[in-house]
Amino acid sequence: VEVTVAADTAIATTSASVGTVLPEYTVRDLPLGGRNVMDLLGATAGAGPTEGTTDGYFAGGRLSAVNTTRDGFNVTDGRYNHGAFSVTYTSPDLVEEVRIITAPVDAEVGRGSGQVQMSTRSGTNQFRGSAFWYNRNSALDASNWFNNQSGVKKDYENRNQYGVRLGGPIVKNK
């Protein structure tokens, strides 16, 4: 009997926390409307909208209370307590892995009702890269219920996002 395990999780998963580890290929293949990794919070079990507000909830608290780290460094705005909202745009091309913890949070990382831990891609001895073009066009969208009831034309939106990523060795074999 031969047992093999793929090593696709760089972030430690040996804790009592309940959560999910999303490796790079999963983050890359998931449909993200705004090409922002932080949009994954709303699709996580234990997350959802709060009635009557624009803020949602995550892991029993507000989205603003989520502790977010990138490569072990806290990227949450602790002064104004904006949590996940204070994190700048995070492209799926930047992230190697995302760990979303809903309960209980790890004491080693600190505050927050939930935690998002991201690790960025590291270099290799080979040059690798990608290019993307993302188009969101209302020509293919249906009108919403409120516009149909009022007899108003559907909302217009035409958004283009494009970019390039290139990585490689700074010093070979390091």
C-alpha positions in Angstrom: 0.0 0.0 0.0 1.4 3.4 -1.0 -0.1 6.5 0.4 0.8 9.9 -1.0 -0.5 13.4 -0.1 -0.2 16.5 -2.3 1.6 19.3 -0.5 -0.7 22.2 -1.7 -1.2 23.9 1.7 1.7 26.1 2.8 -0.2 27.6 5.8 -0.3 25.3 8.8 -3.6 23.5 9.2 -2.9 21.8 12.6 -5.1 23.7 15.0 -8.5 23.5 16.6 -9.9 26.2 14.4 -12.8 25.5 12.0 -12.1 26.9 8.5 -11.1 26.2 5.0 -7.8 26.3 3.2 -8.0 27.4 -0.5 -4.9 26.6 -2.5 -3.9 28.7 -5.5 -5.6 26.7 -8.2 -8.9 26.9 -6.3 -8.6 30.7 -5.8 -7.7 31.0 -9.5 -10.7 28.9 -10.7 -13.4 30.4 -8.5 -15.6 33.1 -10.1 -14.8 36.4 -8.5 -17.0 39.2 -9.8 -14.5 42.0 -9.0 -11.3 39.9 -9.1 -10.8 40.5 -5.4 -9.9 37.6 -3.1 -11.7 39.3 -0.2 -15.0 38.6 -2.0 -14.6 35.0 -0.9 -15.6 36.0 2.6 -19.2 36.4 1.5 -19.3 32.9 0.1 -18.0 31.2 3.2 -20.1 29.2 5.5 -21.0 31.3 8.5 -21.1 34.5 6.5 -23.9 36.6 5.2 -25.6 40.0 5.0 -27.0 41.7 8.0 -30.6 42.9 7.6 -31.0 46.6 7.0 -27.3 47.4 6.7 -24.6 47.3 4.1 -22.3 45.5 6.5 -22.4 41.7 6.7 -21.5 39.2 9.3 -18.7 36.7 9.5 -18.0 34.1 12.2 -20.6 35.6 14.6 -19.3 39.1 14.2 -19.3 41.9 11.7 -17.1 41.8 8.6 -15.3 44.8 10.0 -14.1 42.6 12.9 -12.3 40.1 10.7 -8.5 39.9 11.4 -6.7 39.8 8.1 -3.0 38.8 7.6 -0.8 38.5 4.6 2.4 36.5 4.9 2.0 36.7 8.7 1.7 40.5 8.9 -1.5 42.1 10.0 -3.0 44.1 7.2 -6.1 45.1 9.2 -6.7 48.7 10.1 -6.8 48.4 13.9 -7.1 52.1 14.6 -10.4 52.6 12.9 -11.5 48.9 13.2 -12.5 48.5 9.6 -11.3 44.9 9.5 -11.6 43.2 6.1 -12.7 46.5 4.6 -9.3 48.1 5.3 -7.5 45.6 3.2 -6.5 46.9 -0.2 -7.6 45.1 -3.3 -6.0 41.6 -3.4 -5.7 40.0 -6.8 -6.1 36.3 -7.3 -2.7 36.4 -9.2 -1.0 37.6 -6.0 -2.2 34.9 -3.7 -0.7 31.4 -3.3 -3.2 30.3 -0.6 -6.0 31.6 1.5 -7.1 30.2 4.9 -10.4 31.4 6.2 -11.1 30.6 9.9 -14.6 31.0 11.2 -14.3 29.6 14.8 -12.5 29.5 17.2 -9.8 32.0 16.1 -6.2 31.1 16.7 -4.7 32.9 19.7 -1.3 33.3 18.0 -2.7 35.7 15.4 -4.8 37.8 17.7 -8.0 39.6 17.6 -11.1 39.3 15.5 -14.2 37.1 15.4 -12.8 35.5 12.3 -9.5 35.4 10.5 -8.3 35.4 6.9 -4.7 34.4 6.4 -3.2 34.8 2.9 0.2 33.7 1.7 1.6 35.4 -1.5 3.3 33.6 -4.3 7.0 33.0 -4.0 9.6 33.0 -6.7 11.1 30.1 -8.6 14.1 29.5 -10.8 12.0 29.9 -13.9 10.2 32.9 -15.2 6.5 32.5 -15.1 3.6 34.9 -15.7 0.1 35.4 -16.8 -2.1 38.1 -18.4 -5.8 38.7 -17.9 -8.6 40.7 -19.3 -11.9 40.8 -17.4 -14.9 42.4 -18.9 -18.2 42.9 -17.2 -20.8 44.2 -19.6 -24.5 44.8 -18.9 -25.4 43.9 -22.5 -25.5 40.2 -21.3 -27.3 41.0 -18.0 -31.0 40.8 -17.3 -32.8 43.8 -15.8 -33.5 43.7 -12.1 -37.0 43.3 -10.6 -37.3 47.0 -9.5 -36.4 48.3 -13.0 -39.0 45.9 -14.5 -41.7 47.0 -12.1 -41.0 50.7 -12.8 -40.7 50.2 -16.5 -37.2 51.6 -16.5 -34.4 50.4 -18.8 -31.8 48.1 -17.1 -28.7 49.7 -15.6 -25.7 50.2 -17.8 -22.3 48.9 -16.7 -19.2 48.2 -18.8 -16.1 47.5 -16.7 -12.7 46.4 -18.0 -9.9 45.1 -15.8 -6.7 43.9 -17.3 -3.2 43.2 -16.0 0.0 41.2 -16.2 1.9 39.2 -13.7 5.6 38.2 -14.1 7.7 36.4 -11.6 11.1 34.8 -11.6 14.5 34.4 -9.9 16.2 37.5 -8.4 19.2 35.3 -7.5 19.2 31.8 -9.0 18.9 28.9 -6.6 18.0 31.1 -3.6 
